[in-house]
Amino acid sequence: MKSKLSTTKPDTDLAAWCAALLPANVDKIPAGWLTCAELADKLGKTKDTVSGQLSVAVRAGRAEMQKYRVMTNRGVYPIPHYRLK
């Protein structure tokens, strides 16, 4: 029985192949915008603690939240970023 798999060789240019895998719809993060995890690292607190504090700060108008499309380990996802006022 013959295999139905393609017998053509894959493109040998690895850089072009990798570039084709990366989506073109990721956002450039402006300076001053940080994720909750980045803020937690800077402040030396847990992500859970900082997440709660950020929620309160956004509601009170002391911080801004914007979602940016970022390449993660699992693909492109909108990740909330925060900027303190």
Secondary structure by P-SEA (a helix, b strand, c coil): ccccccccccccaaaaaaaaaccccbbbbccccccaaaaaaaacccaaaaaaaaaaaaaaccbbbbbbbccccccccbbbbbbcc
